[in-house]
């Protein structure tokens, strides 16, 4: 059973020991829908998720903790009125840093 933490995201441990979040938890942590998170990845604003095949339960996408921070940054950029193209260009120019120093 999974319990939501204060951030609204539930970490999942991968075989490599890294904290991963399923799409619904990652989206809730940012305050957007799961489709929005997937759309941002498709548009090149987020790194692609790790795809996990769960047999009869279907497929799932898992995201590292750093993706949630980047998604929050993307959301803030959109809220400030920037377009997806301008955000993508800012990412390519290095305007985002996971440690917040860019």
C-alpha positions in Angstrom: 0.0 0.0 0.0 1.3 3.5 -0.8 0.8 6.5 1.4 1.1 10.0 0.1 3.8 12.1 1.7 3.7 15.8 2.5 4.9 16.6 -1.0 2.0 14.6 -2.5 4.5 12.2 -4.2 5.2 8.6 -3.3 8.8 7.5 -3.9 9.2 4.1 -5.5 12.6 2.4 -5.2 14.0 1.1 -8.5 16.3 -1.9 -8.7 19.1 0.6 -8.8 18.0 2.1 -5.5 17.0 5.5 -6.9 13.7 7.2 -5.8 11.2 7.1 -8.7 7.7 8.4 -8.9 4.8 7.1 -11.0 3.2 9.7 -13.3 0.2 10.4 -11.0 2.3 11.1 -8.0 4.8 13.2 -10.0 1.9 15.2 -11.5 0.3 15.7 -8.1 3.6 17.0 -6.7 3.6 19.7 -9.4 -0.1 20.4 -9.4 -0.9 19.3 -13.0 -2.4 16.3 -14.6 -0.5 13.1 -15.5 -1.2 13.9 -19.2 0.5 17.3 -18.8 3.6 15.7 -17.4 3.7 13.2 -20.3 3.0 16.0 -22.8 5.9 18.1 -21.4 8.2 15.1 -21.8 7.0 14.5 -25.3 7.6 18.3 -26.0 11.2 18.0 -24.8 10.7 20.0 -21.6 11.3 17.0 -19.3 13.5 14.0 -19.7 11.7 10.9 -20.9 10.3 8.6 -18.2 11.5 5.1 -17.6 8.8 2.8 -19.0 7.9 -0.2 -16.8 5.9 -3.1 -18.1 3.6 -4.5 -15.3 2.1 -7.4 -17.2 -1.7 -7.5 -17.0 -1.7 -4.2 -15.0 -0.4 -2.5 -18.1 2.6 -0.1 -18.5 3.7 2.6 -16.2 6.1 5.6 -16.4 8.5 6.3 -13.6 10.3 9.6 -13.0 13.3 10.4 -10.9 13.0 13.0 -8.2 15.0 15.5 -10.3 12.2 15.5 -12.9 9.7 16.8 -10.4 11.9 19.7 -9.7 12.3 20.4 -13.4 8.5 20.1 -13.9 8.0 22.6 -11.1 10.4 25.0 -12.9 8.5 24.4 -16.3 5.2 25.1 -14.5 6.6 28.4 -13.1 7.8 29.4 -16.5 4.4 28.8 -18.0 2.7 30.7 -15.2 5.0 33.7 -16.0 3.7 33.7 -19.6 6.5 31.9 -21.5 5.7 29.7 -24.4 6.8 26.1 -24.7 9.3 27.1 -27.4 10.9 29.7 -25.1 11.0 27.3 -22.2 12.6 24.6 -24.5 15.2 27.2 -25.7 15.9 28.2 -22.1 16.5 24.6 -21.2 18.9 24.2 -24.1 20.7 27.3 -23.1 21.2 25.9 -19.6 18.9 28.3 -17.8 17.6 25.5 -15.6 19.8 23.6 -13.2 18.5 20.9 -10.9 20.4 22.5 -8.0 18.8 25.9 -8.7 22.1 27.7 -9.6 21.3 28.5 -13.2 
